Amino acid sequence: MRGRGIRASPAPGTKAEGCHRNLDLASPGHKGEKRDRAGVAKEDLLAIARTFATYYECLYAQVPQPPAEREKPILGDIPSLLSFLTAELDLPLLEEELEDAISALQSGKTAGPDGYPVEYYKQLQSHLIAPLVGAYEEALHRGSFTQGQDCAPIVVIPKDDLPWDQCSSYQPILLINADIKIFAKVLATRLVRMLPHLVHHAQCGLMPGRSKSHCLRRVQAALSQADRLGDELALLLVDFSKAFAAFSS
């Protein structure tokens, strides 16, 4: 990779546009410099890692807002759960919930920084369920997980047909510990039962039991009614580029 570099130059119009970073790795090598099996100098690898770190620190940085802006409602009246549904979410964790979560996790995924893959929990499920429940309850009582559990390295995977020297051309993947995935799955399973009480019936995307065909039928019905009554009708189709990066913070 001599003479090459990673340039942190995200696409225009995204939050990452202001995170531009250039990196010149064209400096000549010298005798005795350490290289990996692919022939990439150790110094180059460290520089690339620093560039990616700077890029993602900038990309996911919280943008400070004036107090007046923070107090403005963003989505208007946000629906809330009834008290008995909120109480259901706050119930103590059950071993059966963890068993279902472990069974639902997909095998064959790369392990997190602790080195324990999902298969480890599947094989030793009967021995690990009780300790996991205790660990989760302790974390909930404390308000956070341990520092080691909270850490997750970012691995970047190149996207097809995009410039190799731009940080935005790589898909970031978080390698999360399996025990955190199990806990997240339990919470997600509880929350999914509450979604019909919070999400409008017109939203079909990412909603269990709902299909895009339902939305298409609504559009067809609206078009038919407008045509029958002679009314004008407008449809607005919105697509967000880099939606995750734009709204994650």
ZIHUTA-V486683 format. One record per backbone hydrogen bond with DSSP energy under -1.0 kcal/mol. NH is the residue of the N-H (numbers start at 1). CO is the residue of the C=O. E is the energy in kcal/mol with one decimal. If there is no record, write none. Layout:
BEGIN
<<NH;CO;E> <NH;CO;E>>
END
This chain:
BEGIN
<<3;25;-1.8> <4;1;-1.9> <7;165;-5.5> <8;21;-2.3> <9;7;-1.8> <17;14;-1.8> <19;16;-2.2> <21;8;-2.0> <33;30;-1.7> <36;40;-2.0> <39;36;-1.8> <42;34;-3.3> <45;41;-2.0> <46;42;-2.2> <47;43;-2.1> <48;44;-2.6> <49;45;-2.4> <50;46;-2.2> <51;47;-2.2> <52;48;-2.5> <53;49;-2.4> <54;50;-2.6> <55;51;-2.4> <56;52;-2.6> <57;53;-2.2> <58;54;-2.0> <59;55;-2.5> <60;56;-2.3> <70;66;-2.0> <71;67;-1.5> <86;82;-2.2> <87;83;-2.3> <88;84;-1.1> <89;85;-1.5> <90;86;-1.3> <98;94;-1.5> <99;95;-2.3> <100;96;-2.2> <101;97;-2.2> <102;98;-2.7> <103;99;-2.1> <104;100;-1.7> <105;101;-1.2> <115;112;-1.9> <122;118;-1.9> <123;119;-2.6> <124;120;-1.8> <127;124;-1.0> <128;124;-1.6> <129;125;-1.9> <132;128;-2.3> <133;129;-2.5> <134;130;-2.1> <135;131;-2.4> <136;132;-2.8> <137;133;-2.5> <138;134;-2.0> <139;135;-2.1> <140;136;-2.6> <141;137;-2.3> <142;138;-2.5> <143;139;-2.3> <144;139;-1.1> <150;146;-1.9> <155;173;-3.2> <157;171;-2.2> <159;169;-2.8> <166;163;-1.0> <167;7;-1.7> <169;166;-1.9> <170;167;-1.4> <171;157;-3.7> <173;155;-2.9> <175;153;-2.2> <176;174;-1.1> <181;177;-1.7> <182;178;-2.4> <183;179;-1.9> <184;180;-2.6> <185;181;-2.3> <186;182;-2.0> <187;183;-2.2> <188;184;-2.7> <189;185;-2.4> <190;186;-1.9> <191;187;-2.7> <192;188;-2.5> <194;191;-1.6> <197;194;-1.5> <198;195;-1.9> <199;195;-3.3> <203;200;-1.8> <207;204;-1.5> <210;207;-2.0> <214;211;-1.4> <216;212;-2.2> <217;213;-2.2> <218;214;-1.7> <219;215;-2.3> <220;216;-2.6> <221;217;-2.5> <222;218;-2.5> <223;219;-2.6> <224;220;-2.3> <225;221;-2.4> <226;222;-2.5> <227;223;-2.2> <228;224;-2.1> <229;225;-2.4> <230;226;-1.1> <231;226;-1.6> <246;242;-2.1> <247;243;-2.0> <248;244;-1.8>>
END
